[in-house]
Amino acid sequence: MSLEVAAPAAPASSLRTHRPHHAASPALPTRPGRRATAPPAFVYWLVPVGVIVAVELASRLALVPAWLLPAPSAVAVTAWSLIVSGELPQHLLVSLRRVAIGLSIGASLGLLLGFAVGLSRWMEALADLSLQMLRTIPHLALLPLVIVWFGIGEEAKIFLVALGTLFPTYINTVHGIRNVDAKLTEMAQAYGLTPRERVLQVVLPGALPGILVGLRYAFGVAWLTLVVGETIAASSGIGYLAMDARLFMRTDVILLSVVIYALLGAASDGLSRLMERRFLRWHPNYNRASKA
């Protein structure tokens, strides 16, 4: 009589872990990713051109009275007459000079203070709280005080533009410096770079995206400040041209001034984008955006 020895039962944990292994299903073919392409240039002008056409049709069909909203063709005729007389170029150059000087002063101070506070905890303790308190005060609310200080001359407009553009540049510069990867600075220090070399080769490139964002925002603040400054206390400039036209109910000149400010703002934004493409070609995100 033969005896059969039963094999020992496998433990429950072994049964749970040693399940039958099914063959892996073949991977589904993936569609090659299509590279995003930038829209044609005319797409960016569809909305502005559409608005112009709609206003022109509304004026020609007498849906909107001319004194309320003049036709774009009438505004173009007015613009040409002011260009021929030399009045429009004169006021435009005055406004451009005010923005250029004020923005240069405000952005330079913002960069210097931003680097000082971003790189030194002592400077942050000394200056940041005071700057944050000043930043919360609407700089346009200081216009009456600025007129008392400087009168209605060029100094008042330039001071307001400089004050308005200082804080966007300062905040974004500090933010850009604080966002630089600490491992990069430690690596630069380990390789023996001097503090000046670390700032120029590591901190500045890492903070440059934030700095350019601050400059782009400062462009818009500069034109906004100039609009208010020129319409309240000025004897020249695009804002003065609009306020002088208001006295004579020249809505075509007022609308022309608004269009000029819009075009100047668009040109400033385009300049800031050009600076980003020029100085951030090494950055993968900006490089991909420029090649899309």
LUMLUM-494916 format. One record per residue (C-alpha): residue in three letters; residue number from 1; x, y, z. Coordinates in steps of 0.02 Angstrom, whole numbers, plus 50000, padded with zeros to 5 digits. Layout:
N
+-----+-----+-------+-------+-------+
| res |   n |     X |     Y |     Z |
+-----+-----+-------+-------+-------+
| ala | NUM |     X |     Y |     Z |
...
+-----+-----+-------+-------+-------+
//
This chain:
292
+-----+-----+-------+-------+-------+
| res |   n |     X |     Y |     Z |
+-----+-----+-------+-------+-------+
| met |   1 | 50000 | 50000 | 50000 |
| ser |   2 | 50077 | 50162 | 49947 |
| leu |   3 | 50063 | 50313 | 50055 |
| glu |   4 | 50043 | 50483 | 49976 |
| val |   5 | 50115 | 50629 | 50072 |
| ala |   6 | 50014 | 50786 | 50052 |
| ala |   7 | 50113 | 50941 | 50009 |
| pro |   8 | 50107 | 51079 | 50139 |
| ala |   9 | 49979 | 51211 | 50103 |
| ala |  10 | 50047 | 51375 | 50041 |
| pro |  11 | 50026 | 51520 | 50160 |
| ala |  12 | 49885 | 51641 | 50128 |
| ser |  13 | 50006 | 51784 | 50101 |
| ser |  14 | 50092 | 51685 | 49964 |
| leu |  15 | 49926 | 51654 | 49880 |
| arg |  16 | 49887 | 51838 | 49882 |
| thr |  17 | 50053 | 51892 | 49816 |
| his |  18 | 50081 | 51756 | 49684 |
| arg |  19 | 49936 | 51786 | 49570 |
| pro |  20 | 49939 | 51727 | 49392 |
| his |  21 | 50033 | 51851 | 49287 |
| his |  22 | 49938 | 51904 | 49134 |
| ala |  23 | 50030 | 51955 | 48981 |
| ala |  24 | 50041 | 52142 | 48962 |
| ser |  25 | 49925 | 52210 | 48830 |
| pro |  26 | 50013 | 52293 | 48686 |
| ala |  27 | 50029 | 52480 | 48703 |
| leu |  28 | 49909 | 52578 | 48597 |
| pro |  29 | 49991 | 52681 | 48464 |
| thr |  30 | 49999 | 52862 | 48514 |
| arg |  31 | 49969 | 53002 | 48393 |
| pro |  32 | 50119 | 53112 | 48370 |
| gly |  33 | 50094 | 53275 | 48462 |
| arg |  34 | 50059 | 53419 | 48348 |
| arg |  35 | 50163 | 53571 | 48380 |
| ala |  36 | 50064 | 53725 | 48425 |
| thr |  37 | 50083 | 53861 | 48297 |
| ala |  38 | 50060 | 54046 | 48326 |
| pro |  39 | 49908 | 54125 | 48241 |
| pro |  40 | 49939 | 54239 | 48092 |
| ala |  41 | 49976 | 54421 | 48126 |
| phe |  42 | 49808 | 54482 | 48060 |
| val |  43 | 49714 | 54386 | 48195 |
| tyr |  44 | 49777 | 54507 | 48327 |
| trp |  45 | 49694 | 54651 | 48235 |
| leu |  46 | 49525 | 54570 | 48204 |
| val |  47 | 49442 | 54642 | 48359 |
| pro |  48 | 49508 | 54822 | 48342 |
| val |  49 | 49466 | 54827 | 48157 |
| gly |  50 | 49295 | 54753 | 48192 |
| val |  51 | 49259 | 54888 | 48321 |
| ile |  52 | 49313 | 55025 | 48201 |
| val |  53 | 49203 | 54957 | 48062 |
| ala |  54 | 49054 | 54940 | 48180 |
| val |  55 | 49072 | 55120 | 48242 |
| glu |  56 | 49091 | 55184 | 48065 |
| leu |  57 | 48932 | 55095 | 48010 |
| ala |  58 | 48838 | 55157 | 48163 |
| ser |  59 | 48889 | 55336 | 48125 |
| arg |  60 | 48848 | 55327 | 47940 |
| leu |  61 | 48678 | 55249 | 47976 |
| ala |  62 | 48643 | 55386 | 48105 |
| leu |  63 | 48624 | 55258 | 48244 |
| val |  64 | 48741 | 55361 | 48354 |
| pro |  65 | 48745 | 55552 | 48348 |
| ala |  66 | 48909 | 55626 | 48287 |
| trp |  67 | 48930 | 55736 | 48440 |
| leu |  68 | 48923 | 55582 | 48551 |
| leu |  69 | 49035 | 55465 | 48453 |
| pro |  70 | 49111 | 55530 | 48292 |
| ala |  71 | 49149 | 55415 | 48147 |
| pro |  72 | 49326 | 55345 | 48136 |
| ser |  73 | 49342 | 55424 | 47964 |
| ala |  74 | 49307 | 55595 | 48041 |
| val |  75 | 49435 | 55561 | 48177 |
| ala |  76 | 49562 | 55514 | 48043 |
| val |  77 | 49529 | 55678 | 47950 |
| thr |  78 | 49553 | 55774 | 48113 |
| ala |  79 | 49715 | 55680 | 48148 |
| trp |  80 | 49782 | 55723 | 47976 |
| ser |  81 | 49742 | 55906 | 47997 |
| leu |  82 | 49829 | 55912 | 48166 |
| ile |  83 | 49980 | 55822 | 48094 |
| val |  84 | 49992 | 55945 | 47949 |
| ser |  85 | 49979 | 56094 | 48067 |
| gly |  86 | 50116 | 56020 | 48177 |
| glu |  87 | 50009 | 56026 | 48334 |
| leu |  88 | 49991 | 55839 | 48358 |
| pro |  89 | 50178 | 55796 | 48338 |
| gln |  90 | 50222 | 55933 | 48461 |
| his |  91 | 50105 | 55868 | 48597 |
| leu |  92 | 50154 | 55688 | 48561 |
| leu |  93 | 50339 | 55723 | 48583 |
| val |  94 | 50305 | 55811 | 48748 |
| ser |  95 | 50209 | 55660 | 48815 |
| leu |  96 | 50342 | 55538 | 48755 |
| arg |  97 | 50479 | 55639 | 48838 |
| arg |  98 | 50386 | 55643 | 49003 |
| val |  99 | 50359 | 55456 | 49003 |
| ala | 100 | 50538 | 55419 | 48951 |
| ile | 101 | 50615 | 55526 | 49088 |
| gly | 102 | 50494 | 55473 | 49225 |
| leu | 103 | 50505 | 55289 | 49180 |
| ser | 104 | 50694 | 55294 | 49174 |
| ile | 105 | 50704 | 55371 | 49348 |
| gly | 106 | 50570 | 55261 | 49427 |
| ala | 107 | 50630 | 55097 | 49349 |
| ser | 108 | 50811 | 55132 | 49393 |
| leu | 109 | 50769 | 55168 | 49575 |
| gly | 110 | 50656 | 55015 | 49580 |
| leu | 111 | 50796 | 54904 | 49513 |
| leu | 112 | 50925 | 54973 | 49635 |
| leu | 113 | 50811 | 54957 | 49786 |
| gly | 114 | 50750 | 54787 | 49728 |
| phe | 115 | 50926 | 54716 | 49716 |
| ala | 116 | 50977 | 54795 | 49881 |
| val | 117 | 50828 | 54724 | 49974 |
| gly | 118 | 50831 | 54557 | 49882 |
| leu | 119 | 51014 | 54524 | 49917 |
| ser | 120 | 51028 | 54593 | 50094 |
| arg | 121 | 50921 | 54550 | 50244 |
| trp | 122 | 50984 | 54708 | 50329 |
| met | 123 | 50923 | 54816 | 50185 |
| glu | 124 | 50757 | 54725 | 50190 |
| ala | 125 | 50740 | 54765 | 50375 |
| leu | 126 | 50786 | 54947 | 50346 |
| ala | 127 | 50690 | 54990 | 50186 |
| asp | 128 | 50557 | 54863 | 50142 |
| leu | 129 | 50427 | 54912 | 50272 |
| ser | 130 | 50439 | 55096 | 50227 |
| leu | 131 | 50426 | 55059 | 50041 |
| gln | 132 | 50275 | 54946 | 50069 |
| met | 133 | 50189 | 55084 | 50167 |
| leu | 134 | 50222 | 55208 | 50027 |
| arg | 135 | 50163 | 55082 | 49898 |
| thr | 136 | 49991 | 55070 | 49977 |
| ile | 137 | 49963 | 55256 | 49952 |
| pro | 138 | 49884 | 55289 | 49780 |
| his | 139 | 50014 | 55396 | 49696 |
| leu | 140 | 49882 | 55488 | 49595 |
| ala | 141 | 49803 | 55546 | 49758 |
| leu | 142 | 49963 | 55643 | 49789 |
| leu | 143 | 49930 | 55755 | 49639 |
| pro | 144 | 49870 | 55906 | 49741 |
| leu | 145 | 50023 | 55894 | 49853 |
| val | 146 | 50137 | 55873 | 49701 |
| ile | 147 | 50064 | 56031 | 49624 |
| val | 148 | 50102 | 56124 | 49786 |
| trp | 149 | 50280 | 56057 | 49782 |
| phe | 150 | 50321 | 56074 | 49598 |
| gly | 151 | 50183 | 56181 | 49523 |
| ile | 152 | 50110 | 56129 | 49353 |
| gly | 153 | 50277 | 56119 | 49265 |
| glu | 154 | 50368 | 55967 | 49196 |
| glu | 155 | 50436 | 55916 | 49365 |
| ala | 156 | 50263 | 55871 | 49431 |
| lys | 157 | 50223 | 55751 | 49286 |
| ile | 158 | 50394 | 55671 | 49289 |
| phe | 159 | 50387 | 55648 | 49478 |
| leu | 160 | 50216 | 55563 | 49468 |
| val | 161 | 50272 | 55447 | 49327 |
| ala | 162 | 50432 | 55403 | 49421 |
| leu | 163 | 50336 | 55369 | 49581 |
| gly | 164 | 50208 | 55262 | 49493 |
| thr | 165 | 50337 | 55155 | 49402 |
| leu | 166 | 50454 | 55132 | 49550 |
| phe | 167 | 50349 | 55008 | 49648 |
| pro | 168 | 50304 | 54883 | 49510 |
| thr | 169 | 50488 | 54871 | 49464 |
| tyr | 170 | 50541 | 54856 | 49646 |
| ile | 171 | 50415 | 54722 | 49695 |
| asn | 172 | 50450 | 54612 | 49544 |
| thr | 173 | 50638 | 54631 | 49561 |
| val | 174 | 50634 | 54573 | 49743 |
| his | 175 | 50516 | 54432 | 49696 |
| gly | 176 | 50628 | 54377 | 49553 |
| ile | 177 | 50783 | 54375 | 49662 |
| arg | 178 | 50697 | 54277 | 49800 |
| asn | 179 | 50638 | 54147 | 49674 |
| val | 180 | 50813 | 54106 | 49612 |
| asp | 181 | 50853 | 53924 | 49652 |
| ala | 182 | 50960 | 53917 | 49809 |
| lys | 183 | 51050 | 53763 | 49741 |
| leu | 184 | 51117 | 53866 | 49597 |
| thr | 185 | 51192 | 53996 | 49713 |
| glu | 186 | 51266 | 53860 | 49823 |
| met | 187 | 51342 | 53778 | 49670 |
| ala | 188 | 51414 | 53943 | 49612 |
| gln | 189 | 51490 | 53970 | 49784 |
| ala | 190 | 51562 | 53794 | 49783 |
| tyr | 191 | 51645 | 53829 | 49615 |
| gly | 192 | 51730 | 53980 | 49691 |
| leu | 193 | 51634 | 54121 | 49609 |
| thr | 194 | 51651 | 54290 | 49693 |
| pro | 195 | 51494 | 54377 | 49759 |
| arg | 196 | 51496 | 54494 | 49608 |
| glu | 197 | 51510 | 54348 | 49487 |
| arg | 198 | 51369 | 54256 | 49576 |
| val | 199 | 51256 | 54407 | 49558 |
| leu | 200 | 51297 | 54435 | 49374 |
| gln | 201 | 51300 | 54253 | 49318 |
| val | 202 | 51170 | 54170 | 49431 |
| val | 203 | 51056 | 54293 | 49520 |
| leu | 204 | 51028 | 54416 | 49379 |
| pro | 205 | 50984 | 54287 | 49245 |
| gly | 206 | 50870 | 54196 | 49367 |
| ala | 207 | 50781 | 54355 | 49419 |
| leu | 208 | 50770 | 54427 | 49242 |
| pro | 209 | 50596 | 54356 | 49201 |
| gly | 210 | 50523 | 54440 | 49355 |
| ile | 211 | 50615 | 54603 | 49320 |
| leu | 212 | 50546 | 54610 | 49143 |
| val | 213 | 50370 | 54577 | 49207 |
| gly | 214 | 50391 | 54725 | 49323 |
| leu | 215 | 50451 | 54836 | 49180 |
| arg | 216 | 50304 | 54781 | 49074 |
| tyr | 217 | 50184 | 54828 | 49212 |
| ala | 218 | 50277 | 54992 | 49240 |
| phe | 219 | 50247 | 55041 | 49057 |
| gly | 220 | 50060 | 55034 | 49084 |
| val | 221 | 50068 | 55128 | 49248 |
| ala | 222 | 50173 | 55264 | 49166 |
| trp | 223 | 50042 | 55301 | 49033 |
| leu | 224 | 49901 | 55292 | 49159 |
| thr | 225 | 49990 | 55417 | 49270 |
| leu | 226 | 50028 | 55532 | 49126 |
| val | 227 | 49846 | 55534 | 49070 |
| val | 228 | 49792 | 55598 | 49240 |
| gly | 229 | 49936 | 55719 | 49257 |
| glu | 230 | 49911 | 55797 | 49086 |
| thr | 231 | 49723 | 55814 | 49101 |
| ile | 232 | 49727 | 55903 | 49269 |
| ala | 233 | 49880 | 56014 | 49270 |
| ala | 234 | 49967 | 56036 | 49102 |
| ser | 235 | 49992 | 56161 | 48963 |
| ser | 236 | 50051 | 56035 | 48833 |
| gly | 237 | 50041 | 55850 | 48793 |
| ile | 238 | 49908 | 55732 | 48728 |
| gly | 239 | 49806 | 55749 | 48888 |
| tyr | 240 | 49808 | 55937 | 48874 |
| leu | 241 | 49751 | 55921 | 48693 |
| ala | 242 | 49601 | 55818 | 48750 |
| met | 243 | 49554 | 55939 | 48890 |
| asp | 244 | 49570 | 56088 | 48775 |
| ala | 245 | 49455 | 56001 | 48651 |
| arg | 246 | 49328 | 55969 | 48790 |
| leu | 247 | 49304 | 56156 | 48812 |
| phe | 248 | 49249 | 56169 | 48631 |
| met | 249 | 49151 | 56004 | 48627 |
| arg | 250 | 49272 | 55931 | 48498 |
| thr | 251 | 49233 | 55748 | 48527 |
| asp | 252 | 49335 | 55700 | 48374 |
| val | 253 | 49493 | 55771 | 48454 |
| ile | 254 | 49451 | 55690 | 48621 |
| leu | 255 | 49427 | 55521 | 48538 |
| leu | 256 | 49588 | 55546 | 48441 |
| ser | 257 | 49680 | 55574 | 48605 |
| val | 258 | 49607 | 55414 | 48676 |
| val | 259 | 49660 | 55317 | 48521 |
| ile | 260 | 49836 | 55389 | 48532 |
| tyr | 261 | 49852 | 55335 | 48714 |
| ala | 262 | 49791 | 55161 | 48665 |
| leu | 263 | 49918 | 55149 | 48524 |
| leu | 264 | 50058 | 55210 | 48637 |
| gly | 265 | 50011 | 55080 | 48767 |
| ala | 266 | 50010 | 54943 | 48634 |
| ala | 267 | 50179 | 55001 | 48570 |
| ser | 268 | 50250 | 54998 | 48747 |
| asp | 269 | 50184 | 54822 | 48775 |
| gly | 270 | 50260 | 54768 | 48610 |
| leu | 271 | 50426 | 54841 | 48664 |
| ser | 272 | 50420 | 54744 | 48827 |
| arg | 273 | 50382 | 54583 | 48731 |
| leu | 274 | 50529 | 54619 | 48617 |
| met | 275 | 50641 | 54639 | 48768 |
| glu | 276 | 50581 | 54472 | 48837 |
| arg | 277 | 50620 | 54384 | 48673 |
| arg | 278 | 50789 | 54469 | 48664 |
| phe | 279 | 50851 | 54443 | 48843 |
| leu | 280 | 50765 | 54277 | 48881 |
| arg | 281 | 50814 | 54176 | 48729 |
| trp | 282 | 50903 | 54054 | 48844 |
| his | 283 | 50744 | 54022 | 48947 |
| pro | 284 | 50653 | 53863 | 48890 |
| asn | 285 | 50478 | 53934 | 48914 |
| tyr | 286 | 50511 | 54096 | 48821 |
| asn | 287 | 50611 | 54005 | 48689 |
| arg | 288 | 50467 | 53885 | 48659 |
| ala | 289 | 50343 | 54028 | 48652 |
| ser | 290 | 50447 | 54120 | 48523 |
| lys | 291 | 50461 | 53966 | 48414 |
| ala | 292 | 50278 | 53913 | 48430 |
+-----+-----+-------+-------+-------+
//
